[in-house]
Amino acid sequence: MTRIRSLSFNAYWAIWTALFLVPLGFFALTGAPPRPIRAATRLWARGILAGLRHIVGLDYVEEGREHIPSQPCLIVANHQSAWETLAFLVLVPDVAIVAKRELLAIPVVGWFLRRSPMIIIDRTNGTQALRTMIDMGREAVAAGRSVLIFPEGTRGSISDPLRFKRGVELLYSRLDLPVVPVAVNSGLFWPGGSAAQAGIQGFSGQAARRHRLAL
């Protein structure tokens, strides 16, 4: 049953993503306006989360939304799974996510990421990556957007100790924003590694499992 759900979700993901080729073409012809692109990106993410809920039986619980300020803030979250990169697009509208350049290679998704725009950095060029992160972070804040960074720099295991990269320190000191720490336990359900990369093979096959997002 787990394999059937996994294959079904993979097919759903591919079809749902392919549908966004139509708005992609429209946006490309109209100058790639950022706000409509971000709205389309949120719609795509909602569709993926709906697929997880209805096909896999995987939902999430959100706690602590009252701690998010009304003005732009710096959201600092641990990173255990691909799930939180999707969920934050829905949970924090118009958020600017610090993301690695490699994500731009994903068909359709990469186009939307670049033009949302997210804060895309090349991790192989440390000095330039930090400069880009700060400059684009300032642009996002000036546009009224919050900034999200995964300070570990990559996905970690649920049992790994947190090791923050220097980027979060620089963003905190240069952007002068209130900080909202976020803890997720998504690694219990969608861990990193080859299984997760292949789709949802890492998910538990039991229905009604829940991610817990605690702000």
MARKE-9077 format. One record per residue (C-alpha): chain; x, y, z; residue number from 1. Coordinates in nm, 2 decimals. Example, Ala and Ser with C-alpha at 12.3 -4.5 7.8 and 13.67 -1.06 7.14 Angstrom:
<vexses>
VEXSE  A  1.23  -0.45  0.78  1 .
VEXSE  A  1.37  -0.11  0.71  2 .
</vexses>
This chain:
<vexses>
VEXSE  A  0.00  0.00  0.00  1 .
VEXSE  A  0.29  0.24  0.08  2 .
VEXSE  A  0.44  0.19  -0.26  3 .
VEXSE  A  0.10  0.25  -0.43  4 .
VEXSE  A  0.06  0.57  -0.24  5 .
VEXSE  A  0.41  0.68  -0.32  6 .
VEXSE  A  0.37  0.61  -0.70  7 .
VEXSE  A  0.03  0.78  -0.70  8 .
VEXSE  A  0.17  1.09  -0.53  9 .
VEXSE  A  0.47  1.10  -0.76  10 .
VEXSE  A  0.23  1.10  -1.06  11 .
VEXSE  A  0.01  1.36  -0.90  12 .
VEXSE  A  0.32  1.58  -0.83  13 .
VEXSE  A  0.43  1.56  -1.19  14 .
VEXSE  A  0.09  1.63  -1.34  15 .
VEXSE  A  0.01  1.92  -1.10  16 .
VEXSE  A  0.35  2.08  -1.17  17 .
VEXSE  A  0.31  2.04  -1.55  18 .
VEXSE  A  -0.02  2.23  -1.53  19 .
VEXSE  A  0.18  2.54  -1.43  20 .
VEXSE  A  0.34  2.55  -1.77  21 .
VEXSE  A  0.04  2.74  -1.88  22 .
VEXSE  A  0.07  3.03  -1.63  23 .
VEXSE  A  0.45  3.02  -1.68  24 .
VEXSE  A  0.40  3.10  -2.05  25 .
VEXSE  A  0.16  3.38  -1.97  26 .
VEXSE  A  0.39  3.53  -1.71  27 .
VEXSE  A  0.68  3.51  -1.95  28 .
VEXSE  A  0.49  3.70  -2.21  29 .
VEXSE  A  0.37  3.97  -1.96  30 .
VEXSE  A  0.71  4.05  -1.81  31 .
VEXSE  A  0.72  3.80  -1.52  32 .
VEXSE  A  0.54  4.02  -1.26  33 .
VEXSE  A  0.66  3.90  -0.92  34 .
VEXSE  A  0.34  3.92  -0.71  35 .
VEXSE  A  0.13  3.71  -0.95  36 .
VEXSE  A  0.42  3.46  -0.98  37 .
VEXSE  A  0.43  3.44  -0.60  38 .
VEXSE  A  0.06  3.38  -0.59  39 .
VEXSE  A  0.09  3.10  -0.84  40 .
VEXSE  A  0.38  2.95  -0.65  41 .
VEXSE  A  0.16  2.95  -0.33  42 .
VEXSE  A  -0.12  2.78  -0.53  43 .
VEXSE  A  0.13  2.51  -0.65  44 .
VEXSE  A  0.25  2.45  -0.29  45 .
VEXSE  A  -0.11  2.42  -0.16  46 .
VEXSE  A  -0.18  2.16  -0.43  47 .
VEXSE  A  0.12  1.96  -0.32  48 .
VEXSE  A  0.02  1.97  0.04  49 .
VEXSE  A  -0.33  1.87  -0.05  50 .
VEXSE  A  -0.19  1.58  -0.24  51 .
VEXSE  A  0.00  1.47  0.06  52 .
VEXSE  A  -0.31  1.50  0.27  53 .
VEXSE  A  -0.55  1.31  0.04  54 .
VEXSE  A  -0.32  1.06  -0.13  55 .
VEXSE  A  -0.07  0.98  0.15  56 .
VEXSE  A  -0.28  1.07  0.45  57 .
VEXSE  A  -0.01  1.31  0.57  58 .
VEXSE  A  -0.12  1.64  0.73  59 .
VEXSE  A  0.05  1.89  0.96  60 .
VEXSE  A  -0.02  2.08  1.28  61 .
VEXSE  A  0.08  2.45  1.31  62 .
VEXSE  A  0.15  2.60  1.65  63 .
VEXSE  A  0.24  2.95  1.76  64 .
VEXSE  A  0.13  3.17  1.46  65 .
VEXSE  A  0.05  3.45  1.71  66 .
VEXSE  A  0.43  3.49  1.75  67 .
VEXSE  A  0.48  3.60  1.39  68 .
VEXSE  A  0.49  3.99  1.38  69 .
VEXSE  A  0.28  4.18  1.13  70 .
VEXSE  A  0.59  4.35  0.99  71 .
VEXSE  A  0.87  4.17  0.80  72 .
VEXSE  A  1.08  3.93  1.02  73 .
VEXSE  A  1.37  3.69  0.99  74 .
VEXSE  A  1.24  3.33  1.02  75 .
VEXSE  A  1.51  3.08  1.13  76 .
VEXSE  A  1.40  2.72  1.09  77 .
VEXSE  A  1.57  2.38  1.12  78 .
VEXSE  A  1.57  2.18  0.80  79 .
VEXSE  A  1.49  1.81  0.79  80 .
VEXSE  A  1.29  1.76  0.48  81 .
VEXSE  A  1.17  1.90  0.15  82 .
VEXSE  A  0.84  1.94  0.32  83 .
VEXSE  A  0.91  2.27  0.50  84 .
VEXSE  A  1.03  2.44  0.18  85 .
VEXSE  A  0.68  2.38  0.04  86 .
VEXSE  A  0.49  2.45  0.36  87 .
VEXSE  A  0.64  2.79  0.43  88 .
VEXSE  A  0.52  2.92  0.09  89 .
VEXSE  A  0.17  2.87  0.23  90 .
VEXSE  A  0.22  2.94  0.60  91 .
VEXSE  A  0.41  3.27  0.54  92 .
VEXSE  A  0.27  3.44  0.22  93 .
VEXSE  A  0.53  3.63  0.01  94 .
VEXSE  A  0.82  3.49  0.22  95 .
VEXSE  A  1.16  3.52  0.06  96 .
VEXSE  A  1.34  3.19  0.11  97 .
VEXSE  A  1.72  3.16  0.11  98 .
VEXSE  A  1.77  2.87  -0.13  99 .
VEXSE  A  2.06  2.70  -0.30  100 .
VEXSE  A  2.12  2.76  -0.67  101 .
VEXSE  A  2.08  2.39  -0.76  102 .
VEXSE  A  1.70  2.42  -0.71  103 .
VEXSE  A  1.68  2.64  -1.03  104 .
VEXSE  A  1.75  2.32  -1.23  105 .
VEXSE  A  1.41  2.17  -1.14  106 .
VEXSE  A  1.17  2.21  -1.44  107 .
VEXSE  A  0.90  2.47  -1.39  108 .
VEXSE  A  0.97  2.51  -1.02  109 .
VEXSE  A  1.31  2.66  -1.09  110 .
VEXSE  A  1.16  2.92  -1.32  111 .
VEXSE  A  0.91  3.03  -1.05  112 .
VEXSE  A  1.18  3.04  -0.78  113 .
VEXSE  A  1.40  3.27  -0.98  114 .
VEXSE  A  1.12  3.51  -1.06  115 .
VEXSE  A  0.93  3.51  -0.73  116 .
VEXSE  A  1.20  3.61  -0.65  117 .
VEXSE  A  1.36  3.40  -0.38  118 .
VEXSE  A  1.71  3.46  -0.25  119 .
VEXSE  A  1.92  3.22  -0.46  120 .
VEXSE  A  2.28  3.17  -0.36  121 .
VEXSE  A  2.57  2.97  -0.50  122 .
VEXSE  A  2.71  2.79  -0.20  123 .
VEXSE  A  3.03  2.71  -0.38  124 .
VEXSE  A  3.12  3.08  -0.37  125 .
VEXSE  A  3.11  3.16  -0.01  126 .
VEXSE  A  3.19  3.53  -0.01  127 .
VEXSE  A  2.97  3.61  -0.31  128 .
VEXSE  A  2.69  3.40  -0.16  129 .
VEXSE  A  2.69  3.60  0.16  130 .
VEXSE  A  2.69  3.93  -0.03  131 .
VEXSE  A  2.40  3.81  -0.25  132 .
VEXSE  A  2.21  3.69  0.05  133 .
VEXSE  A  2.24  4.02  0.24  134 .
VEXSE  A  2.16  4.24  -0.07  135 .
VEXSE  A  1.86  4.04  -0.18  136 .
VEXSE  A  1.74  4.01  0.18  137 .
VEXSE  A  1.74  4.39  0.20  138 .
VEXSE  A  1.54  4.41  -0.12  139 .
VEXSE  A  1.29  4.16  0.01  140 .
VEXSE  A  1.25  4.35  0.34  141 .
VEXSE  A  1.21  4.68  0.15  142 .
VEXSE  A  0.92  4.52  -0.04  143 .
VEXSE  A  0.75  4.42  0.28  144 .
VEXSE  A  0.85  4.05  0.27  145 .
VEXSE  A  0.99  3.83  0.55  146 .
VEXSE  A  1.31  3.63  0.50  147 .
VEXSE  A  1.34  3.26  0.58  148 .
VEXSE  A  1.67  3.09  0.62  149 .
VEXSE  A  1.76  2.74  0.71  150 .
VEXSE  A  2.07  2.81  0.92  151 .
VEXSE  A  2.21  2.45  0.89  152 .
VEXSE  A  2.25  2.51  0.52  153 .
VEXSE  A  2.12  2.16  0.43  154 .
VEXSE  A  1.88  1.90  0.55  155 .
VEXSE  A  1.98  1.72  0.87  156 .
VEXSE  A  1.86  1.41  1.05  157 .
VEXSE  A  1.60  1.43  1.32  158 .
VEXSE  A  1.88  1.33  1.57  159 .
VEXSE  A  2.15  1.56  1.44  160 .
VEXSE  A  2.26  1.85  1.66  161 .
VEXSE  A  2.20  2.19  1.51  162 .
VEXSE  A  2.50  2.36  1.36  163 .
VEXSE  A  2.43  2.71  1.23  164 .
VEXSE  A  2.62  2.85  0.93  165 .
VEXSE  A  2.75  3.20  0.93  166 .
VEXSE  A  2.47  3.33  0.70  167 .
VEXSE  A  2.20  3.35  0.97  168 .
VEXSE  A  2.44  3.56  1.19  169 .
VEXSE  A  2.50  3.81  0.91  170 .
VEXSE  A  2.13  3.84  0.82  171 .
VEXSE  A  2.05  3.90  1.18  172 .
VEXSE  A  2.31  4.17  1.22  173 .
VEXSE  A  2.25  4.34  0.88  174 .
VEXSE  A  1.88  4.33  0.83  175 .
VEXSE  A  1.78  4.44  1.19  176 .
VEXSE  A  1.46  4.23  1.19  177 .
VEXSE  A  1.28  4.06  1.47  178 .
VEXSE  A  1.36  3.69  1.47  179 .
VEXSE  A  1.11  3.40  1.48  180 .
VEXSE  A  1.27  3.06  1.55  181 .
VEXSE  A  1.08  2.76  1.40  182 .
VEXSE  A  1.11  2.40  1.49  183 .
VEXSE  A  0.99  2.12  1.27  184 .
VEXSE  A  0.99  1.74  1.30  185 .
VEXSE  A  0.93  1.67  0.93  186 .
VEXSE  A  1.24  1.44  0.93  187 .
VEXSE  A  1.03  1.18  1.11  188 .
VEXSE  A  0.81  1.15  0.80  189 .
VEXSE  A  1.01  1.27  0.49  190 .
VEXSE  A  1.38  1.22  0.57  191 .
VEXSE  A  1.66  1.31  0.34  192 .
VEXSE  A  1.85  1.06  0.14  193 .
VEXSE  A  1.77  0.86  -0.17  194 .
VEXSE  A  1.42  0.75  -0.05  195 .
VEXSE  A  1.30  1.11  -0.01  196 .
VEXSE  A  1.47  1.21  -0.33  197 .
VEXSE  A  1.27  0.95  -0.52  198 .
VEXSE  A  0.94  1.08  -0.40  199 .
VEXSE  A  0.77  0.99  -0.07  200 .
VEXSE  A  0.92  0.65  -0.02  201 .
VEXSE  A  1.04  0.78  0.32  202 .
VEXSE  A  0.69  0.85  0.44  203 .
VEXSE  A  0.52  0.62  0.69  204 .
VEXSE  A  0.24  0.42  0.52  205 .
VEXSE  A  0.00  0.48  0.80  206 .
VEXSE  A  -0.27  0.73  0.73  207 .
VEXSE  A  -0.33  1.05  0.93  208 .
VEXSE  A  0.03  1.09  1.03  209 .
VEXSE  A  0.11  1.45  1.10  210 .
VEXSE  A  0.41  1.69  1.06  211 .
VEXSE  A  0.42  1.93  1.35  212 .
VEXSE  A  0.53  2.28  1.29  213 .
VEXSE  A  0.60  2.47  1.61  214 .
VEXSE  A  0.66  2.84  1.60  215 .
</vexses>
